[in-house]
Amino acid sequence: MSIVLGALSIPSFWVFGLGFALGLCAVMCGAVATTRTAVADDEAASLRALLGIVAGVAGIMMSAIALFPLLEYL
């Protein structure tokens, strides 16, 4: 789930707040997934959770960079 949300947050960074919200949800889902014992024991599952976290952070950063110039007009 975190990979899907993170992947959606990257191309939707230009929609006001959507990329940020999706990225935040991806980071939270990935963080919850890494705390589960079944994921911690499975290397592939923990790498997928980490990939979702990284994609979510990338979406958050792209949204922040895209929205930063617009803050003076809000």
C-alpha positions as CSV (number, residue, x, y, z in Angstrom):
1,M,0.0,0.0,0.0
2,S,2.8,2.4,0.8
3,I,4.4,1.9,-2.6
4,V,1.2,2.7,-4.4
5,L,0.6,5.8,-2.3
6,G,4.2,6.9,-2.8
7,A,4.1,6.3,-6.5
8,L,0.8,8.3,-6.8
9,S,2.2,11.2,-4.7
10,I,5.1,11.8,-7.1
11,P,3.1,12.6,-10.3
12,S,0.4,14.4,-8.3
13,F,2.7,16.9,-6.7
14,W,1.3,19.8,-8.8
15,V,-2.3,19.3,-7.4
16,F,-2.5,21.6,-4.3
17,G,-1.9,19.4,-1.3
18,L,-2.7,16.0,-2.9
19,G,0.8,15.0,-3.5
20,F,1.8,16.0,0.1
21,A,-1.2,14.1,1.6
22,L,-0.5,11.0,-0.5
23,G,3.2,11.1,0.4
24,L,2.4,11.5,4.1
25,C,0.1,8.5,4.0
26,A,2.7,6.5,2.2
27,V,5.3,7.3,4.9
28,M,2.9,6.4,7.6
29,C,1.9,3.1,6.0
30,G,5.5,2.2,5.4
31,A,6.4,3.0,9.0
32,V,3.5,0.9,10.3
33,A,4.5,-2.0,8.0
34,T,8.1,-2.0,9.2
35,T,7.0,-2.4,12.8
36,R,5.1,-5.6,12.1
37,T,7.0,-8.8,12.9
38,A,6.0,-10.6,9.7
39,V,7.5,-7.8,7.6
40,A,10.6,-7.5,9.8
41,D,11.3,-11.2,9.3
42,D,10.8,-11.1,5.5
43,E,13.6,-9.1,3.7
44,A,11.5,-8.6,0.5
45,A,8.6,-7.2,2.4
46,S,10.8,-4.8,4.5
47,L,12.4,-3.6,1.3
48,R,9.0,-2.9,-0.2
49,A,8.0,-0.9,2.9
50,L,11.2,1.0,2.7
51,L,10.6,1.8,-1.0
52,G,7.2,3.1,-0.1
53,I,8.7,5.4,2.6
54,V,11.3,6.7,0.1
55,A,8.7,7.3,-2.6
56,G,6.5,9.1,0.0
57,V,9.3,11.3,1.0
58,A,10.1,12.1,-2.6
59,G,6.4,13.0,-3.2
60,I,6.4,15.2,-0.1
61,M,9.6,17.0,-1.2
62,M,8.4,17.5,-4.7
63,S,5.1,19.0,-3.4
64,A,6.9,21.2,-1.0
65,I,9.2,22.5,-3.8
66,A,6.3,23.1,-6.1
67,L,4.1,24.8,-3.5
68,F,6.8,27.0,-1.9
69,P,6.7,29.7,-4.6
70,L,2.9,29.9,-4.3
71,L,2.9,30.6,-0.6
72,E,3.3,34.3,-1.0
73,Y,0.0,34.4,-3.0
74,L,-2.0,32.5,-0.4
